[in-house]
Amino acid sequence: MAIEIKELQRQSASEETLRAVYEVMVAVEAEDLPGDPPTPFEQQVLRLRATPPSDVEVTRWLALDDASIVGHVFCQVWPKEDPDNAFVNVQILPEHRRRGIGRAGLAEAIDMIHADGRGKVIVDCVDGRPWEPSLERLGFKKSLGEKRSRLLMADLDLALMDTWIERAGARAFDYDLLHLETPIPDQHLENWARVKDAINDEPTEDLEFEKGTMTPELWRSKEQNMAERGERSLAAVAVHRPSGAFSGFTMVHLLEHQKEFAYQGDTAVEAAHRDRGLGRLIKAAMVKKLVAEHPEVTRIDTHNAGSNAAMLGINIEMGFKPIQFINAWQGSTDTVRSNLVR
């Protein structure tokens, strides 16, 4: 057995290489969400080749066993907003595990992170996976619990959504509803960038993470990344009529090659505008627009911190049901690196 970890060149990689990486991703998806259809190859290739937004840097490696691609390692860092953190994800084909391949892939990423002077590393793990104790032995600490939830559009109560909109009209009479989609029009860009920072109030539990500030320029780079990934986004925005300020927003992402699936992205209301029913207003308006204009969408998935009671409450009322529990583990780069070489 000859284990090799080799960097993946996203733009020049052959289709054969990308298909091998795709097979790894599909195998892990099937374990995590059995019964779900696999993400189409065309969609994953767009993600693998896409240029990252300007606030992140991404490195990918191939894990090879006797020259065969059996794993994929992903590392993301935030050079400006959070220079002390890195995120790593290691995916290994099930039949090639317990042979040190995943450990070698993690070590490659940790070495790069350490050389870059980053003090902390984060990994995600589906709750209950047998390698969670190994993460603890390496020096990681379970720091944030997330729920992945799913809404089947066939189960959506449209009458309830109408009720939410009517109630908000009585409590939030000085707010208007605005629908947008990417690219955000220039006349709304500064207002949009400012309200996006409301998501920074989202709980992160024990996860130590610096949250950045959105700017119009950064948002444009994120839109470019979305376009290259084969995604476009719809947004519903609550606009405070007296000031013209965006006060809350919700986003849904649609996929070019997986049209039946939508992903519920960020939803946030600025602190000064809460307790007026705006969260339910924008979520209800957004999902009604999906029903009317995108009948091909049959399910929506979303992630929420387990401690985000306000948003979980709204989602549960809408009909979202948990399908997966994910833990974010964080550790000291020095400690993890030291334990990896023992």
C-alpha positions as semicolon CSV with decimal commas, in nm:
position;residue;x (nm);y (nm);z (nm)
1;M;0,000;0,000;0,000
2;A;0,140;0,337;-0,109
3;I;-0,052;0,633;0,034
4;E;-0,005;0,967;-0,136
5;I;-0,169;1,305;-0,072
6;K;-0,149;1,527;-0,380
7;E;-0,293;1,875;-0,435
8;L;-0,586;1,895;-0,675
9;Q;-0,552;2,162;-0,943
10;R;-0,914;2,264;-0,985
11;Q;-0,888;2,418;-1,330
12;S;-0,653;2,174;-1,502
13;A;-0,781;1,848;-1,348
14;S;-0,902;1,596;-1,605
15;E;-1,260;1,475;-1,619
16;E;-1,135;1,132;-1,511
17;T;-0,984;1,282;-1,195
18;L;-1,296;1,485;-1,121
19;R;-1,516;1,179;-1,169
20;A;-1,304;0,989;-0,917
21;V;-1,342;1,274;-0,668
22;Y;-1,714;1,277;-0,742
23;E;-1,741;0,906;-0,660
24;V;-1,588;0,976;-0,320
25;M;-1,839;1,257;-0,258
26;V;-2,133;1,042;-0,369
27;A;-2,028;0,757;-0,139
28;V;-2,009;0,992;0,161
29;E;-2,343;1,153;0,069
30;A;-2,505;0,810;0,055
31;E;-2,380;0,732;0,407
32;D;-2,491;1,067;0,547
33;L;-2,834;1,080;0,382
34;P;-2,932;0,730;0,270
35;G;-3,216;0,732;0,021
36;D;-3,137;1,077;-0,119
37;P;-3,055;1,097;-0,490
38;P;-2,688;1,181;-0,548
39;T;-2,586;1,534;-0,641
40;P;-2,543;1,529;-1,021
41;F;-2,188;1,511;-1,150
42;E;-2,235;1,831;-1,350
43;Q;-2,326;2,022;-1,033
44;Q;-2,028;1,893;-0,836
45;V;-1,784;1,970;-1,117
46;L;-1,898;2,333;-1,119
47;R;-1,836;2,351;-0,744
48;L;-1,494;2,190;-0,774
49;R;-1,382;2,429;-1,047
50;A;-1,539;2,751;-0,914
51;T;-1,319;3,045;-0,813
52;P;-1,358;3,108;-0,438
53;P;-1,500;3,442;-0,319
54;S;-1,244;3,711;-0,237
55;D;-1,265;3,655;0,141
56;V;-1,162;3,288;0,138
57;E;-0,884;3,067;0,008
58;V;-0,948;2,702;-0,075
59;T;-0,705;2,413;-0,114
60;R;-0,805;2,061;-0,218
61;W;-0,603;1,742;-0,214
62;L;-0,648;1,396;-0,360
63;A;-0,592;1,097;-0,133
64;L;-0,441;0,812;-0,333
65;D;-0,392;0,449;-0,243
66;D;-0,159;0,273;-0,491
67;A;-0,226;0,560;-0,737
68;S;-0,606;0,518;-0,717
69;I;-0,807;0,817;-0,593
70;V;-0,985;0,703;-0,278
71;G;-1,035;1,031;-0,094
72;H;-1,071;1,407;-0,112
73;V;-0,948;1,666;0,139
74;F;-1,085;2,019;0,147
75;C;-0,939;2,314;0,339
76;Q;-1,081;2,667;0,361
77;V;-0,927;2,968;0,533
78;W;-1,034;3,328;0,583
79;P;-0,716;3,540;0,546
80;K;-0,863;3,871;0,665
81;E;-1,175;3,816;0,871
82;D;-1,049;3,518;1,075
83;P;-0,673;3,465;1,028
84;D;-0,651;3,221;1,320
85;N;-0,900;2,959;1,193
86;A;-0,917;2,699;0,920
87;F;-1,186;2,449;0,820
88;V;-1,094;2,100;0,700
89;N;-1,311;1,822;0,558
90;V;-1,172;1,474;0,488
91;Q;-1,372;1,228;0,275
92;I;-1,251;0,871;0,224
93;L;-1,427;0,587;0,041
94;P;-1,576;0,356;0,306
95;E;-1,387;0,047;0,184
96;H;-1,053;0,228;0,217
97;R;-1,094;0,352;0,574
98;R;-0,903;0,239;0,884
99;R;-0,580;0,227;0,687
100;G;-0,439;0,568;0,781
101;I;-0,546;0,744;0,461
102;G;-0,779;0,991;0,627
103;R;-0,518;1,061;0,895
104;A;-0,259;1,131;0,624
105;G;-0,497;1,369;0,449
106;L;-0,574;1,553;0,771
107;A;-0,202;1,576;0,850
108;E;-0,131;1,734;0,510
109;A;-0,394;2,001;0,572
110;I;-0,279;2,061;0,930
111;D;0,082;2,103;0,816
112;M;-0,026;2,375;0,572
113;I;-0,242;2,545;0,833
114;H;0,039;2,534;1,090
115;A;0,292;2,677;0,844
116;D;0,045;2,956;0,774
117;G;0,042;3,048;1,145
118;R;-0,319;2,950;1,212
119;G;-0,388;2,849;1,569
120;K;-0,722;2,669;1,536
121;V;-0,879;2,413;1,305
122;I;-1,245;2,311;1,264
123;V;-1,383;1,985;1,127
124;D;-1,745;1,876;1,082
125;C;-1,872;1,530;1,164
126;V;-2,218;1,378;1,143
127;D;-2,330;1,300;1,497
128;G;-2,257;0,947;1,609
129;R;-1,999;0,862;1,344
130;P;-1,748;0,604;1,477
131;W;-1,451;0,839;1,426
132;E;-1,578;1,107;1,667
133;P;-1,377;0,952;1,955
134;S;-1,068;0,975;1,735
135;L;-1,128;1,347;1,692
136;E;-1,140;1,382;2,069
137;R;-0,814;1,190;2,107
138;L;-0,650;1,419;1,853
139;G;-0,740;1,719;2,068
140;F;-1,062;1,839;1,907
141;K;-1,354;1,957;2,122
142;K;-1,719;1,936;2,021
143;S;-1,803;2,306;1,991
144;L;-2,122;2,353;1,790
145;G;-2,419;2,131;1,715
146;E;-2,620;2,187;1,398
147;K;-2,946;2,045;1,267
148;R;-3,001;1,985;0,899
149;S;-3,374;2,001;0,837
150;R;-3,592;1,942;0,532
151;L;-3,923;2,082;0,414
152;L;-4,114;1,874;0,160
153;M;-4,308;2,121;-0,051
154;A;-4,603;1,882;-0,066
155;D;-4,637;1,923;0,313
156;L;-4,629;2,305;0,310
157;D;-4,937;2,471;0,463
158;L;-4,995;2,767;0,233
159;A;-5,288;2,888;0,445
160;L;-5,051;2,916;0,742
161;M;-4,809;3,117;0,528
162;D;-5,094;3,356;0,439
163;T;-5,173;3,388;0,809
164;W;-4,812;3,481;0,888
165;I;-4,818;3,749;0,619
166;E;-5,149;3,891;0,744
167;R;-5,032;3,900;1,107
168;A;-4,709;4,075;1,012
169;G;-4,911;4,335;0,824
170;A;-5,081;4,432;1,150
171;R;-4,762;4,439;1,358
172;A;-4,518;4,564;1,097
173;F;-4,736;4,816;0,917
174;D;-4,443;5,045;0,835
175;Y;-4,244;4,779;0,646
176;D;-4,260;4,684;0,281
177;L;-4,165;4,354;0,123
178;L;-3,911;4,348;-0,160
179;H;-3,813;4,048;-0,370
180;L;-3,463;4,037;-0,519
181;E;-3,245;3,784;-0,697
182;T;-2,879;3,765;-0,782
183;P;-2,714;3,970;-0,906
184;I;-2,851;4,225;-0,658
185;P;-2,930;4,546;-0,852
186;D;-2,676;4,825;-0,805
187;Q;-2,929;5,059;-0,642
188;H;-2,984;4,808;-0,360
189;L;-2,628;4,682;-0,317
190;E;-2,511;4,896;-0,023
191;N;-2,836;4,841;0,167
192;W;-2,809;4,468;0,099
193;A;-2,447;4,444;0,214
194;R;-2,534;4,623;0,538
195;V;-2,833;4,403;0,628
196;K;-2,635;4,085;0,551
197;D;-2,431;4,154;0,865
198;A;-2,741;4,084;1,076
199;I;-2,654;3,715;1,039
200;N;-2,357;3,778;1,269
201;D;-2,598;3,756;1,564
202;E;-2,649;3,388;1,492
203;P;-2,531;3,175;1,787
204;T;-2,205;2,985;1,751
205;E;-2,214;2,812;2,094
206;D;-1,857;2,723;2,196
207;L;-1,709;2,764;1,849
208;E;-1,443;3,035;1,846
209;F;-1,486;3,212;1,516
210;E;-1,443;3,571;1,399
211;K;-1,728;3,695;1,183
212;G;-1,657;3,929;0,897
213;T;-1,829;4,236;0,755
214;M;-2,003;4,231;0,421
215;T;-1,915;4,495;0,162
216;P;-2,058;4,557;-0,185
217;E;-1,731;4,443;-0,340
218;L;-1,722;4,124;-0,136
219;W;-2,084;4,048;-0,223
220;R;-2,011;4,081;-0,593
221;S;-1,729;3,827;-0,558
222;K;-1,969;3,591;-0,379
223;E;-2,220;3,631;-0,662
224;Q;-1,947;3,544;-0,911
225;N;-1,866;3,233;-0,709
226;M;-2,235;3,136;-0,702
227;A;-2,264;3,179;-1,078
228;E;-1,958;2,959;-1,137
229;R;-2,105;2,699;-0,899
230;G;-2,427;2,686;-1,103
231;E;-2,633;2,855;-0,834
232;R;-2,856;3,158;-0,821
233;S;-3,025;3,307;-0,518
234;L;-3,364;3,455;-0,445
235;A;-3,418;3,691;-0,154
236;A;-3,712;3,840;0,033
237;V;-3,630;4,163;0,217
238;A;-3,820;4,361;0,480
239;V;-3,776;4,732;0,406
240;H;-3,835;4,987;0,682
241;R;-4,051;5,241;0,499
242;P;-3,965;5,553;0,706
243;S;-3,589;5,509;0,661
244;G;-3,571;5,299;0,345
245;A;-3,329;5,066;0,527
246;F;-3,329;4,691;0,472
247;S;-3,423;4,546;0,813
248;G;-3,432;4,172;0,753
249;F;-3,379;3,919;0,476
250;T;-3,401;3,556;0,381
251;M;-3,231;3,375;0,092
252;V;-3,299;3,057;-0,103
253;H;-3,044;2,908;-0,342
254;L;-3,145;2,726;-0,662
255;L;-2,919;2,482;-0,847
256;E;-2,865;2,463;-1,222
257;H;-2,834;2,084;-1,237
258;Q;-3,054;1,984;-0,943
259;K;-3,372;2,176;-1,007
260;E;-3,590;1,981;-0,765
261;F;-3,374;2,089;-0,472
262;A;-3,343;2,429;-0,302
263;Y;-3,126;2,529;-0,012
264;Q;-3,252;2,774;0,250
265;G;-2,964;3,011;0,315
266;D;-2,926;3,290;0,568
267;T;-3,228;3,446;0,739
268;A;-3,180;3,736;0,979
269;V;-3,359;4,041;1,116
270;E;-3,166;4,333;1,262
271;A;-3,198;4,360;1,641
272;A;-3,380;4,695;1,632
273;H;-3,654;4,549;1,410
274;R;-3,729;4,221;1,586
275;D;-4,053;4,109;1,758
276;R;-4,269;4,240;1,475
277;G;-4,321;3,915;1,287
278;L;-4,070;4,008;1,016
279;G;-3,895;3,670;1,028
280;R;-4,219;3,484;0,952
281;L;-4,320;3,746;0,695
282;I;-4,008;3,712;0,482
283;K;-3,991;3,333;0,514
284;A;-4,358;3,295;0,418
285;A;-4,324;3,537;0,125
286;M;-4,014;3,355;0,003
287;V;-4,165;3,008;0,009
288;K;-4,484;3,129;-0,158
289;K;-4,273;3,275;-0,440
290;L;-4,100;2,939;-0,478
291;V;-4,434;2,759;-0,505
292;A;-4,564;3,007;-0,763
293;E;-4,255;3,045;-0,980
294;H;-4,055;2,725;-0,925
295;P;-4,298;2,433;-0,902
296;E;-4,010;2,200;-0,992
297;V;-3,869;2,246;-0,640
298;T;-3,990;1,955;-0,426
299;R;-3,775;1,998;-0,114
300;I;-3,580;2,263;0,076
301;D;-3,294;2,187;0,316
302;T;-3,145;2,417;0,577
303;H;-2,889;2,415;0,859
304;N;-2,937;2,578;1,198
305;A;-2,738;2,582;1,518
306;G;-2,914;2,366;1,773
307;S;-2,926;2,664;2,009
308;N;-3,090;2,895;1,754
309;A;-3,433;2,859;1,913
310;A;-3,594;3,150;1,729
311;M;-3,515;3,027;1,379
312;L;-3,573;2,661;1,464
313;G;-3,916;2,757;1,596
314;I;-4,011;2,923;1,268
315;N;-3,877;2,633;1,063
316;I;-4,060;2,372;1,270
317;E;-4,387;2,564;1,230
318;M;-4,328;2,573;0,854
319;G;-4,293;2,196;0,847
320;F;-3,916;2,147;0,841
321;K;-3,814;1,816;0,998
322;P;-3,461;1,724;1,114
323;I;-3,284;1,475;0,888
324;Q;-2,928;1,502;1,018
325;F;-2,730;1,624;1,318
326;I;-2,381;1,759;1,259
327;N;-2,115;1,854;1,513
328;A;-1,841;2,108;1,454
329;W;-1,521;2,009;1,634
330;Q;-1,250;2,267;1,699
331;G;-0,895;2,211;1,815
332;S;-0,559;2,378;1,859
333;T;-0,348;2,336;1,547
334;D;-0,038;2,267;1,759
335;T;-0,215;2,003;1,968
336;V;-0,375;1,823;1,675
337;R;-0,053;1,827;1,476
338;S;0,142;1,687;1,771
339;N;-0,110;1,409;1,826
340;L;-0,117;1,317;1,457
341;V;0,254;1,233;1,454
342;R;0,249;1,009;1,761
